[in-house]
Amino acid sequence: METYKPNDFAEKRVNQAQDCRLWTPKDALLACLRDIESGKINPDKLCIHYTCLIDDNKNRTFGCYVAGMTYLEHAGLLAEALKAL
């Protein structure tokens, strides 16, 4: 079994400050993978959203990875997540 290790310092800093902007996207993904592999979480559905700067940092593109649900269920999950914020 592969072990996923995010930058421990970054994770502690994010948790302490309660500011997700202090993590890199890679550290957030590695922390999620670590929690799945360790059994801490066992998601049956997952969606990962990202945005990237393109065209010499003038524009953004958006995308997502979705597992375990239809795109309609994904839209419902997003709506529920917005309510929780």
Order of alpha helices (4+ residues) and beta strands (2+ residues): alpha-alpha-beta-beta-alpha
